[in-house]
């Protein structure tokens, strides 16, 4: 047998770089290609966050200069009952705005996955709310919630139910806002889950029918486990949307009545642009960012666990 010969590039003269060394040589000129992206990321993401941290450590109001106060803004936040209430409202709103669209969207996907007359037309009508902008949706629902002129109270009167206060009562304002969220975003969940149902294999169902399984058993032990990764995607998307919800709430209630629907985003907006407390509002941003990061890591971990086992 003949000896294996090395490529000529590995037999280069001592001190002379090989072609492989040339290709791996990261000279400064290569930074010219990455520099625009680095500058954009720095200007759009890094600098605003660093400046937000800087402002959160200062007592800074519009029209005046910054005064360094360290962690005082954060300490005041956790003594501020209005801030603590807004955190509770945010949690309440987020949980309902995620759970209900997931349940209704999954149920709708199971319905529209079956064959029946006019399925395509009805599916198109069902997804239409998702195409509207949040502000337009909020304006329409605001008129529907009107105590005297709103169509919702009129419809309730037709079945013998008295008028409701809807967004004009502290007890019903957040559930009413959840009604808008469910109407607006359930179609998105339906589309995501429906995409998962369309790709399911038929063999497990055929085997289950032979074994005598009923519809509930097939859903519980076949459909749900196979479509769960798609449901997790919908949960992640809905959680992000619910946490950052602002426009719909602000247009309909502005955080009212009183502070009954004031979420963290509304509280942040009011502190910055109504009370002009820029440093205080920046501290809210930092805390909100930490909450979002922790929740995102938890959801990503759950999403990773929900993948199919190879």
C-alpha positions in Angstrom: 0.0 0.0 0.0 1.2 3.5 -0.7 1.6 6.0 2.0 -1.0 8.7 2.2 0.2 12.1 1.0 -0.8 15.3 2.6 -2.2 18.2 0.6 0.5 20.5 -0.8 -0.9 23.3 1.3 0.2 21.6 4.5 3.8 21.2 3.1 4.3 25.0 2.7 7.7 26.4 3.5 8.3 27.4 7.1 7.1 31.0 7.8 4.9 31.1 4.7 1.1 31.1 5.4 -1.0 28.4 3.8 -4.2 29.2 1.9 -6.2 27.9 4.9 -4.4 30.4 7.1 -5.2 33.2 4.6 -8.9 32.3 4.7 -9.0 32.3 8.5 -7.1 35.5 8.9 -9.6 38.0 10.2 -8.0 41.2 9.2 -9.6 44.6 10.1 -11.0 45.0 6.6 -13.7 42.4 7.3 -15.2 44.6 10.0 -16.4 46.9 7.2 -19.1 44.4 6.4 -20.3 44.0 10.0 -19.9 47.7 11.0 -23.3 48.9 9.6 -25.2 46.2 11.5 -23.2 46.8 14.7 -23.9 50.5 14.5 -27.7 50.0 13.9 -28.0 47.5 16.8 -26.0 49.9 19.1 -28.1 52.9 18.1 -31.5 51.2 18.2 -31.1 48.7 21.1 -27.9 49.1 23.2 -27.8 52.8 23.6 -31.5 53.3 24.5 -31.2 50.6 27.2 -28.0 52.1 28.7 -29.6 55.5 28.7 -32.8 54.1 30.3 -30.6 52.6 33.1 -28.9 56.0 33.5 -32.2 57.8 33.7 -33.6 55.3 36.2 -30.9 56.3 38.7 -31.8 59.9 38.5 -34.7 62.2 39.7 -35.4 63.7 36.3 -38.4 65.7 35.3 -39.0 67.3 31.9 -37.8 70.9 32.1 -35.3 70.2 34.8 -31.9 68.7 35.1 -31.1 65.1 36.3 -30.3 64.6 40.0 -28.6 61.3 40.9 -30.6 59.3 43.4 -29.2 55.8 42.9 -31.8 53.1 43.7 -34.3 55.5 45.3 -36.7 55.3 42.3 -36.9 51.6 42.6 -37.4 51.7 46.4 -40.3 54.2 45.9 -41.9 52.0 43.2 -42.3 49.1 45.6 -43.8 51.5 48.1 -46.2 52.9 45.5 -49.6 51.2 45.9 -50.6 52.4 42.4 -47.6 50.7 40.9 -48.3 47.4 42.8 -51.9 47.5 41.7 -50.8 48.0 38.1 -48.7 44.9 38.4 -51.7 43.0 39.7 -53.8 44.3 36.9 -51.2 43.3 34.3 -51.0 39.7 35.7 -54.8 39.4 35.8 -55.1 40.8 32.2 -52.3 38.6 30.9 -53.5 35.3 32.3 -57.0 35.8 31.0 -55.8 37.2 27.7 -53.7 34.1 27.1 -55.8 31.3 28.5 -59.2 32.2 27.0 -57.9 32.7 23.4 -55.9 29.5 23.6 -59.0 27.5 24.7 -61.4 29.1 22.2 -58.8 29.1 19.4 -58.0 25.4 19.9 -61.7 24.5 19.9 -62.3 26.6 16.8 -59.3 24.8 15.1 -60.8 21.4 15.9 -64.1 22.5 14.4 -62.7 24.0 11.2 -60.4 21.0 10.7 -63.5 18.9 9.9 -65.2 18.9 6.5 -68.6 20.6 6.4 -70.4 22.9 3.9 -69.2 26.5 3.5 -66.2 25.7 5.7 -63.9 28.0 3.7 -66.3 31.0 3.8 -66.9 30.6 7.6 -63.2 30.3 8.3 -62.6 33.5 6.3 -65.2 35.3 8.3 -63.8 33.9 11.6 -60.3 35.3 10.9 -61.5 38.8 9.9 -61.2 40.4 13.4 -57.5 39.7 13.4 -57.0 41.9 10.3 -58.3 45.0 12.0 -55.9 47.4 13.8 -56.1 47.5 17.6 -57.1 51.2 17.7 -60.0 50.6 15.2 -61.1 47.6 17.2 -61.0 49.7 20.4 -63.1 52.5 18.9 -65.8 50.1 17.6 -66.1 48.3 20.9 -66.1 51.6 22.8 -69.3 52.5 21.0 -70.8 49.1 21.6 -70.1 49.4 25.3 -72.0 52.7 25.7 -74.5 52.4 28.5 -77.4 54.0 26.7 -76.5 53.9 23.0 -74.4 50.7 22.9 -75.7 47.7 20.9 -74.6 45.2 23.6 -77.0 46.4 26.2 -79.8 46.5 23.5 -79.1 42.9 22.6 -79.2 41.9 26.3 -82.5 43.7 26.7 -84.0 41.5 23.9 -83.5 38.4 26.1 -84.6 40.1 29.3 -81.2 41.0 30.8 -80.7 44.4 32.3 -78.1 46.9 31.1 -74.5 46.2 32.1 -71.8 48.8 33.1 -69.1 47.1 31.0 -66.0 49.3 31.1 -67.6 51.9 33.3 -67.4 49.7 36.5 -64.2 48.8 38.3 -65.6 45.3 38.8 -66.2 44.5 35.2 -63.7 46.7 33.3 -60.9 44.1 33.0 -63.2 41.2 32.1 -64.8 43.4 29.5 -61.3 44.3 28.0 -60.6 40.5 27.9 -63.7 40.1 25.8 -62.2 42.4 23.3 -58.9 40.6 23.4 -60.6 37.2 22.9 -62.6 38.5 20.0 -59.6 40.0 18.4 -56.9 37.3 18.8 -58.7 34.0 19.0 -58.5 33.7 15.2 -54.7 33.9 15.4 -54.6 31.0 17.8 -57.0 29.1 15.6 -54.7 29.5 12.5 -51.6 28.3 14.4 -53.3 25.2 15.8 -55.1 24.6 12.5 -51.7 24.5 10.8 -50.6 21.8 13.3 -53.7 19.8 12.8 -53.3 19.8 9.0 -49.9 18.0 9.3 -50.9 15.3 11.7 -50.5 11.7 10.5 -53.5 9.4 10.0 -51.9 6.1 11.1 -52.3 6.7 14.9 -56.0 7.5 14.5 -56.6 4.4 12.3 -54.9 2.2 15.0 -56.9 3.8 17.7 -60.2 3.1 15.9 -59.2 -0.5 15.5 -58.6 -0.6 19.3 -62.0 0.8 19.9 -61.0 4.3 21.1 -63.7 7.0 21.2 -63.3 10.6 20.1 -62.3 11.9 23.5 -59.6 9.2 23.9 -58.2 10.1 20.5 -58.1 13.8 21.3 -56.6 13.3 24.7 -53.9 10.7 23.8 -53.2 11.5 20.1 -54.3 14.9 18.9 -53.4 17.0 22.0 -49.8 15.6 22.4 -49.1 16.0 18.7 -50.4 19.5 18.4 -49.1 20.7 21.8 -45.9 22.3 20.3 -48.1 24.5 18.1 -50.2 25.4 21.1 -47.0 26.4 22.9 -46.1 28.7 20.0 -49.5 30.3 20.3 -49.0 30.7 24.1 -45.7 32.4 23.6 -47.1 34.8 21.0 -50.2 35.6 23.0 -48.2 36.2 26.2 -45.9 38.7 24.5 -49.0 40.5 23.0 -50.8 40.6 26.3 -47.9 41.9 28.3 -47.3 44.8 25.9 -51.0 45.5 25.4 -51.5 49.3 25.5 -53.4 50.8 22.6 -56.7 48.9 23.1 -56.8 49.6 26.8 -55.8 53.2 26.5 -58.3 54.0 23.8 -61.2 52.3 25.6 -60.5 53.2 29.3 -57.3 55.3 29.6 -56.7 53.1 32.7 -60.0 53.9 34.3 -62.5 54.0 35.8 -60.1 55.4 38.4 -57.1 53.1 38.1 -59.1 49.9 37.8 -57.6 48.9 34.4 -54.2 50.6 34.8 -51.7 48.1 33.6 -47.9 48.6 33.8 -47.9 50.0 30.3 -50.6 52.5 31.1 -48.9 53.4 34.4 -45.6 53.9 32.6 -47.1 56.1 30.0 -48.9 58.3 32.6 -45.7 58.7 34.7 -43.6 59.7 31.7 -46.0 61.8 29.6 -48.6 63.1 32.1 -46.6 63.6 35.2 -43.3 64.1 33.4 -41.4 62.0 35.8 -38.8 60.6 33.4 -36.5 59.0 35.9 -39.4 57.3 37.8 -40.8 56.0 34.5 -37.4 54.7 33.5 -37.3 52.6 36.7 -40.6 51.1 35.7 -39.2 50.2 32.3 -36.2 48.4 33.9 -38.5 46.4 36.2 -40.8 45.6 33.4 -37.9 44.5 31.3 -36.7 42.1 34.1 -40.2 40.6 34.3 -40.4 40.1 30.5 -36.9 38.5 30.4 -37.8 36.1 33.3 -41.1 35.2 31.7 -39.5 34.8 28.3 -36.9 32.4 29.6 -39.7 30.3 31.3 -41.7 30.2 28.1 -38.7 29.3 26.0 -37.9 26.5 28.4 -41.5 25.2 28.3 -41.4 25.5 24.5 -38.2 23.5 24.3 -39.7 20.8 26.5 -42.8 20.6 24.3 -40.9 19.4 21.2 -41.5 16.0 19.9 -39.1 13.3 21.1 -37.1 11.9 18.2 
